Amino acid sequence: MADHDEVELGAAYLEHCASLLESRAVDPESRRNLGDIYYVASLLNGLKSDRRKLTITIRLCQQTRERSPLYLDTHSVPPANVGRFQDAIATANKAIALVPPPNTSAIDGIRGRISLYAASKPYREGGWQMEDR
């Protein structure tokens, strides 16, 4: 796979990545490579279905045995998008527990999302849209 900066992240490519991540035919090493947080964030922003985003992030967290704070943080977003705020809070707290203490900016970002979830508000990035409830 090309360097991150060289890959055009068009809709067809995002759909292709989603299909690969959802496939059980992809070997674990390839799935980890595809699951790089840059691709995951781009992928999730490009998908319309919040349920599909949730399915993909669940698989990524399972693949890493819930030991990646990046994937757990990413996984906290889709449950909130479908109204599962307590699940989002629990997942975000797991992410915080795994972030090295000196990384206060990551911890602060996750805490900011937890504040939204506690107020029953989903976190939104520019490309995220609520669809397919």
N, C-alpha and C positions, 0 to 999 in steps of 0.2 A: 504494500500500500504506500502511496506517495506521502511525502512529508505533509504535515498538517497545512502549511501555508500554500501548498501547491494544489490542494484538492478543492475543486469547485463544489460548493455545498448547495446545489440545485435541488429542486423537489424530487427529481428522479433518483438522484444519489441518496437523498435522505430516505426515500422509500426503500431503496435497495438495502441500506444499512439496517433499517427497521426489520426488514424481512430476514436478514442474516442473524440479527440479534434474537429474533423470535424463533429461529430454526434450531432444532435440536441436532441437526446434521453438522453444525459448525463445531470444530474441535475447541476445547477449552482455551488453549493459548490464543487462537484467532479471536474467540469471543472476548477475551480480556483485552486484546489489542483494539478490537472494534469498540469496546466499552470505554476507551479512554475518555476522560471527562469532557474534552473538547468536542468529540463527536457526539457524546450523549447529550450535551447541552444543545448542540445544533440540531440533533435529531429530534429531541423532544420539542424544541421550538417550532420545528417544521411539521409536526404531526397535528392533525385536527382532533383526534379522539383522545380524550383524557383517560379513558379506560385502557387504551393501547399504551399510553405513556406509563400508566401504573403497572401494566403487565411487564413491560420492558425493564423498568427500574426494579421490580421484584426479582426478576431473573438475574440482574446484575448483582443485587445484594446477596442472593443465594450463591452465585458463582464465587463471590469473594468472602463467603461465610460471615457476612455483615461485619467485616473488619476494615472496610474502606470508609473513612469519614466523608470523602467526596461523594461516593455513591449513595451513602445513607442520607446525606444532605439533599442530593438530587432527588432521592426517593421520597423525601418528605413533602415535596411539592404536589405530585399527582393526587395523593389521598385528600389533601385540602381542596383541590380543584373539584372533587366529587363529593365534598361535604363531610369527609371523614377527618375532622380536625383533631380529635384525640389521637388517632393513628399518626397523623402528621407530627404532632407534638412529641409523641413517644419516639418516633424515628429520628427526629431532629435532635432530641436529647441523647440518643445513642451516638449520633454523629459527634456531638460536643464531647462526649466522654472519650472519643478516640482521637480528637484533634490534639496535637502536642501543645501544651500550655503556652509556649512562647508565641504561638500563632493567634494572637488576640484578634486580628482582623477577621479571620475565618470564624472564630467563636462569636464575635460581635455580629457578623452577618447572619449566622444561624439563629442567634438569639432574637435578632430583628424579625426573622421569619416566624419564630415561635410566638412572638408578640402578636403578629397578624393572625396566626392560627387560633390563639387564645381568644381573640376577638371575633372568631368565626369568619375570618377573611382569608382568601387564598393569596398566595404570593404570585405576582405577575411580572414577567419580563416582557420586553417589547413585543416578541413574537407569540406569546402565549395567548390563546383564545379559549374561552369556555365553549365547548361543543360536545355533542354526543353524550349527554348526561344520561 
